[in-house]
Amino acid sequence: MHLVDTHNHIYLQEFDADRDDVIGRGVSAGVTSLLLPGIDSSSFKSMIEVAARYKDVCRPMIGLHPTSVNESYKKELDFIHDHLHDKMFYGIGETGIDLYWDKTFINEQLVSFNEHLLIAEKNDLPVVIHARESLEVIFDHITMFGPGKVTGVFHAFPGNAEDARKAVNMGFKIGIGGVVTFRNSKTGEAALAAGIENIVLETDAPYLTPVPFRGKRNESAYLIYTVNKLAELFSMEPEEVAGITTANAIRLFKLN
């Protein structure tokens, strides 16, 4: 079984004490690639260092997380432009809109999101979208930007079945992780509506840990619990879920 974790923050300090072991457990569980989303300039150095150390497994992306957008966001966007061609990046993001934590910089978030879409379009890279309590705003913005100009994934897909169909019709994949294992989660309904051919797997490690480890630090080895839940939902074998979602990720992120 080969798996791709399309969203993992393995470069954060939560993994400083045992990063080798965590990545080793993931590889032993069949995880062949970890996609590392960018957050902002403050975490860029550690992300690049981790990607270089584990170059056969870790694939960096570059972006400005919406919760990192503030009065200095233009400097952060300049940072992205300045470093975009320093390394091979596999995606643009994590970008998007977050209306859960703070709405102070909503206009700046929209400007930043639009700039990420432009960068993704120009460089033919997928965009990784954070959409916490903001799906309709993001759908509207992508529609205005132009359907078909960019593709990518809605990370930790937060919507219902109708939202999932809308995202897929816009040419995007949906990211499914540990939340699908939670009791009373609606993520399973969204996954079924999207179809297995439009799903990529993710952990968002160290966050969103699946059952039975919910509440503990997440890691790529736990991706198998998401696979097993999707297999149950789609009445498929876990190996088939793994094969299809891995192929989806390879195509989307142009992995070797």
C-alpha positions in Angstrom: 0.0 0.0 0.0 1.4 3.4 -1.0 0.0 6.6 0.4 0.5 10.3 -0.1 -0.1 12.7 2.8 -0.9 15.9 1.0 -0.9 18.2 4.0 1.6 17.8 6.8 3.4 20.3 9.0 6.2 18.0 10.0 8.6 21.0 10.1 6.9 22.5 13.2 8.5 22.4 16.6 6.0 19.8 17.8 8.3 17.3 15.9 11.7 18.6 16.9 12.4 15.9 19.4 11.5 12.8 17.3 11.1 13.9 13.7 13.2 11.0 12.4 11.1 8.5 14.2 7.8 10.1 13.0 8.9 10.1 9.4 10.2 6.5 9.7 6.8 5.3 11.1 5.1 7.0 8.2 7.3 5.4 5.6 6.9 2.0 7.3 3.1 2.5 7.0 3.4 3.1 3.3 3.5 6.9 3.1 5.8 7.7 0.2 5.4 11.5 0.1 4.6 14.3 2.5 3.4 17.6 1.1 4.5 20.5 3.4 2.3 23.6 3.1 3.9 27.0 3.7 2.6 29.2 6.6 4.6 32.4 6.4 8.2 33.6 6.3 8.8 32.8 10.0 8.5 29.1 9.3 10.0 29.0 5.8 13.6 28.2 6.9 12.6 25.2 9.0 10.3 23.9 6.2 13.1 24.1 3.7 15.6 22.4 6.0 13.2 19.5 6.7 12.5 19.1 3.0 16.2 19.0 2.2 17.0 16.5 5.0 14.2 14.2 3.9 14.3 15.0 0.2 13.0 11.6 -0.9 9.8 12.0 1.1 9.1 15.7 1.9 7.9 18.0 -0.8 7.7 21.8 0.1 5.0 24.3 -0.9 5.1 28.0 -0.5 2.3 30.4 0.7 0.9 32.7 3.3 -1.7 31.1 5.7 -4.8 33.3 6.0 -4.4 33.5 9.8 -0.9 34.9 9.2 -2.3 37.8 7.1 -2.0 41.1 9.0 -0.8 44.7 8.4 2.5 43.3 7.0 0.9 41.0 4.5 2.4 42.8 1.5 5.9 42.0 2.8 4.9 38.4 3.1 3.7 38.3 -0.5 6.9 39.9 -1.6 8.7 37.1 0.3 6.9 34.5 -1.7 7.7 36.2 -5.0 11.4 36.6 -3.9 11.7 32.9 -3.0 9.3 31.2 -5.4 12.1 30.0 -7.7 14.7 29.2 -5.0 13.5 25.6 -4.8 11.1 23.2 -6.5 7.8 23.8 -4.9 4.9 21.5 -5.5 2.0 23.8 -4.7 1.0 27.3 -3.7 -0.4 27.6 -0.2 -1.6 27.2 2.3 -3.8 30.1 1.3 -7.5 30.9 1.5 -9.8 32.7 3.9 -10.4 32.1 7.6 -13.4 33.7 9.2 -13.3 31.7 12.3 -10.4 33.2 14.3 -10.4 36.8 13.3 -12.2 38.9 10.6 -10.1 42.0 11.2 -8.0 41.5 8.0 -10.7 40.0 5.7 -10.0 42.4 2.9 -6.3 41.7 3.1 -7.0 38.0 3.2 -8.9 38.4 -0.1 -6.1 40.3 -1.7 -3.6 37.7 -0.5 -5.8 34.8 -1.8 -6.2 36.4 -5.2 -2.4 36.8 -5.4 -1.9 33.2 -4.6 -4.3 32.2 -7.4 -2.4 34.4 -9.8 0.9 32.8 -8.8 -0.6 29.3 -9.1 -2.0 30.1 -12.6 1.3 31.6 -13.9 3.4 28.7 -12.6 0.9 25.9 -13.4 0.9 24.8 -9.8 -2.0 23.5 -7.6 -3.3 25.8 -4.9 -4.0 24.6 -1.4 -7.0 26.3 0.1 -7.9 26.8 3.8 -11.6 27.5 4.0 -12.7 27.7 7.6 -16.2 29.2 7.7 -15.5 30.8 4.4 -16.5 28.4 1.6 -19.1 30.6 0.0 -16.7 33.6 -0.1 -14.0 31.4 -1.6 -16.4 29.9 -4.2 -17.5 33.4 -5.2 -13.9 34.5 -5.5 -12.8 31.6 -7.6 -15.8 32.2 -9.9 -14.8 35.8 -10.3 -11.2 34.8 -10.9 -12.3 32.5 -13.7 -13.3 28.8 -13.7 -10.7 26.5 -15.0 -7.8 28.9 -14.5 -6.5 27.1 -11.5 -6.9 23.7 -9.8 -5.9 22.5 -6.4 -7.4 21.1 -3.2 -9.7 22.3 -0.5 -7.7 21.4 2.6 -9.6 19.7 5.5 -12.8 20.0 3.5 -15.2 21.8 5.8 -18.4 21.7 3.7 -21.4 19.4 3.2 -22.3 17.2 0.2 -23.6 20.1 -1.9 -20.4 22.1 -1.2 -18.3 19.1 -2.2 -20.1 18.8 -5.5 -19.6 22.5 -6.1 -15.8 22.2 -5.4 -15.4 19.3 -7.7 -17.4 21.0 -10.5 -14.9 23.9 -10.2 -12.1 21.5 -10.9 -10.8 21.0 -7.4 -10.1 18.0 -5.2 -11.1 17.8 -1.6 -8.7 16.9 1.2 -9.9 14.3 3.6 -8.2 13.5 6.9 -8.8 12.5 10.4 -12.1 14.4 10.8 -13.9 11.8 8.7 -13.3 9.3 11.6 -15.1 11.6 14.2 -18.5 10.6 15.5 -21.3 12.7 13.9 -18.8 14.1 11.3 -20.4 15.3 8.1 -17.1 14.8 6.2 -18.1 11.3 5.1 -21.2 12.7 3.3 -19.0 15.3 1.5 -16.5 12.5 0.5 -19.3 10.4 -0.9 -20.7 13.3 -2.9 -17.2 14.2 -4.3 -16.4 10.6 -5.3 -13.2 8.7 -4.5 -11.7 10.0 -7.8 -11.8 13.5 -6.4 -10.3 12.9 -3.0 -6.7 13.3 -1.7 -5.6 12.1 1.7 -4.1 14.4 4.3 -3.3 14.5 8.0 -2.7 18.2 8.8 -0.2 16.8 11.4 0.2 17.7 14.2 -3.5 18.6 14.1 -6.8 16.8 13.4 -5.7 13.4 14.7 -8.1 10.6 13.8 -9.9 8.2 16.1 -8.5 6.2 18.0 -5.8 8.8 18.7 -7.9 11.9 18.7 -6.6 14.5 21.2 -2.9 13.4 20.6 -0.4 14.7 18.2 -1.1 13.6 14.6 1.4 12.0 12.2 1.5 10.5 8.8 1.4 6.9 10.0 -2.2 7.5 11.2 -3.3 8.1 7.6 -4.3 4.4 7.5 -7.3 5.2 9.8 -8.6 7.7 7.3 -8.1 5.1 4.5 -10.0 2.5 6.5 -12.9 4.8 7.1 -13.1 5.8 3.5 -13.0 2.1 2.5 -16.0 1.6 4.8 -17.9 4.5 3.4 -17.3 3.6 -0.2 -17.6 -0.2 0.3 -14.1 -0.7 -1.1 -11.0 -2.4 0.0 -8.4 -0.2 1.8 -5.8 -1.0 -0.9 -8.2 0.3 -3.6 -8.8 3.5 -1.7 -5.1 3.9 -1.2 -4.4 3.3 -4.9 -6.9 5.8 -6.2 -6.2 8.6 -3.8 -2.5 8.2 -4.3 -2.9 8.4 -8.1 -5.1 11.5 -7.5 -2.3 13.2 -5.5 0.4 12.2 -7.9 -1.5 13.8 -10.8 -2.5 16.9 -8.9 0.9 17.7 -7.4 2.9 16.3 -10.3 4.9 14.0 -8.0 7.7 11.8 -9.4 
